[in-house]
């Protein structure tokens, strides 16, 4: 089945729905990748922060 019909071929509802679902799935995957990258960056940032020393070690 051709995802985009040529000139003169009507676009069926199932074709429109499928392409919409594909676009949504791609956006969700992209969003997940970005959120994971943000989480890794925050984890690294927190890991690099200096922790305060306990009072007894001074």
Number of C-alpha atoms within 10 A of each C-alpha: 5 6 12 13 12 9 7 6 8 9 13 11 8 10 15 13 11 12 13 12 12 12 12 12 12 12 12 12 12 12 12 12 12 12 12 12 12 12 12 12 12 12 11 11 10 11 10 9 8 7 8 6 8 7 6 5 5 5
